[in-house]
Amino acid sequence: MGSTFSLGYVFAPTFGFNPDSAGGPWPGGWAASVFDAGGAGIGVYGDIGSINDGGWHHLVHIIDRQAGMTTYLDGVLAHFSKRAGTAAADAGDIESGYAPCIGQDPSGGYFEAGEAWIDDLGVWRRALTPLEAQSIFMAASANNLSFTGTFTPSAGITLQRIAGNQLRLTWSIGVLQQADNVSGPYTDVTVTNGLTVSRVTSPYTVTPSETKKFYRALD
């Protein structure tokens, strides 16, 4: 273990007293990494001096196995430099055997002293959308609201088989869309009543055919 770029996921401040081959030092920035036991994954550093101006800053790190790693700093997509590894998609099992830890490597093996204030820390079990990441910052900065309890449920579809081979699609929020391929393009599912064309509302019943069809609820 020991520090950033070790097994598991790490979100931390960065520092640096001596220049290195990649153009350091790296003081007053942020770092994020996700690696498996074999060293596959990615580790990045945010810009120098981005969070050491004496004020509060808001960071949202998003790790998506397919889309990669992104960070929002104060509600804006942040620039960073890749410092190790290749891509988040390359990381396999990141289980370290340790419980999540704040302010230290969970093995206790990181011996660098540091001082910072941390508030309103949260971990999601899915990748947030760009709108969600930006909304957390806006809710806090504009209305002094925590992220806790401020999100509406994400759009999702429940599938239920009813009479014969019919399927009932149910969703709580968003617009039902369909496509012939999982990658799209998606179009809204509509119904026609006379001269009026409108989007379908939940629940919606379909009769599957041999042609594949993909659905999503877009919020």
Secondary structure as GFF3:
##gff-version 3
##sequence-region A 1 219
A	DSSP	beta_strand	8	14	.	.	.	ID=ss1
A	DSSP	beta_strand	29	35	.	.	.	ID=ss2
A	DSSP	beta_strand	41	46	.	.	.	ID=ss3
A	DSSP	beta_strand	59	64	.	.	.	ID=ss4
A	DSSP	beta_strand	68	73	.	.	.	ID=ss5
A	DSSP	beta_strand	76	77	.	.	.	ID=ss6
A	DSSP	beta_strand	80	85	.	.	.	ID=ss7
A	DSSP	three_ten_helix	88	90	.	.	.	ID=ss8
A	DSSP	alpha_helix	130	143	.	.	.	ID=ss9
A	DSSP	beta_strand	157	161	.	.	.	ID=ss10
A	DSSP	beta_strand	167	171	.	.	.	ID=ss11
A	DSSP	beta_strand	175	179	.	.	.	ID=ss12
A	DSSP	beta_strand	187	188	.	.	.	ID=ss13
A	DSSP	beta_strand	190	193	.	.	.	ID=ss14
A	DSSP	beta_strand	196	199	.	.	.	ID=ss15
A	DSSP	beta_strand	204	206	.	.	.	ID=ss16
A	DSSP	beta_strand	214	218	.	.	.	ID=ss17
###
